[in-house]
């Protein structure tokens, strides 16, 4: 490995600021184009009670009572051709916008302070794996609520002490909920669908979603169009931007669409889900023409569909009832002998 | 029958050379590549799965006694993302790497996927910085 280093010069040579990094290996670029492998992590078990929540296969999303202990098994793997020393630890995380973001370094929070990861270091041989355990000890006095952390496996580039060190790490998300009894409800409402057309004519829908439950949500879903011009159908189009929604937050989830989709009118069905919670709304909408501004639509509710009929029906019943009573009174009066 | 999630992985970092910067009276900048970063997601595309890659830097500190170059002076652009699989990948350029900042993310995942990018970092160097060798750390995280 050739290291080109430039050092601060004397008075004669112009001063230079150096960011001392090592040169890349001449042959490494070709080698990297082939499978170079990496450092991986995965959970290797799923608690049977939570198997209905598909997120539990890739994240820790348990709900537990104060004083409980949660154990999850995981495995780290090295698919490169060289041995790899790694560190393993838990640190804090938070939901920023619609992204789950691990805090820097080994920043601690309440949840990470309850977590021990074993082993805390490993030397992974080329192509090797190591098994590990995440142990979460929830204090008896833990306050109810959901907290976020990541269990990381981390490595470094092999650099001499001068230079910019590159550290890469990969982790498993934790969304741990604490409280007595059953898990608090996950829920959300889809408040509106906004039909847009970009300056280049590409239509899209943005759905405003509010997390009305007590757990963070990882949303996915799709939008289907039916009953369009000349009976056209479109989609399903997947929700593409926006994913993690914190408790009490609202976000716009973006669904880009095909440029060839006509303006409409359309019946749009949007289904969103997180874990095992699923909601579908139906909206009749039309896209704006190029140059027109966005149009917001509220989802159809049962009142819209059936409201007129219901109110009309009730009114008819009421009027009919009054009329019937009047007719009876007249008949009774007619039947009475003249006084 | 149990289906267990597959592996989420990140490439192991290699070295790169940002080179040297000739100081001038004015402020200036130095750009260079960090080398490929690859994230591979072989988890079972559980509904709502996604991954977010962030980058963060420490300050660059000189060997000698001069001022540091703060992490807020380091910009990051992922550049073109080489994508595999069905997912929507988003690149987020960052001005300043003082906090863990999202740089590449994947959502709308329907199967195994991977993304490779070779980020360009640009260090803003004002004329007050001394001639020296600077060291620091850039961390890529994915979860």
Interface residues (C-beta under 8 A of the other chain):
Chain A: X1 X4 X5 X6 X7 X8 X9 X14 X15 X16 X17 X18 X19 X20 X21 X22 X23 X24 X25 X28 X32 X36 X37 X38 X39 X40 X41 X42 X43 X44 X45 X46 X51 X54 X55 X57 X58 X77 X79 X80 X82 X84 X93 X96 X99 X100 X101 X102 X103 X104 X105 X150 X152 X155 X156 X157 X159 X161 X162 X163 X164 X165 X166 X167 X168 X169 X170 X171 X172 X173 X217 X218 X219 X220 X238 X239 X240 X241 X242 X243 X244 X273 X274 X275
Chain B: X2 X3 X4 X5 X6 X7 X8 X9 X10 X11 X12 X13 X14 X15 X16 X17 X18 X19 X20 X21 X22 X23 X30 X32 X34 X35 X36 X37 X38 X39 X40 X43 X44 X46 X47 X48 X49 X50 X52 X54 X56 X60 X63 X64 X88 X90 X99 X100 X102 X105 X107 X108 X109 X110 X123 X125 X129 X130 X131 X132 X133 X134 X135 X136 X137 X138 X139 X140 X141 X142 X143
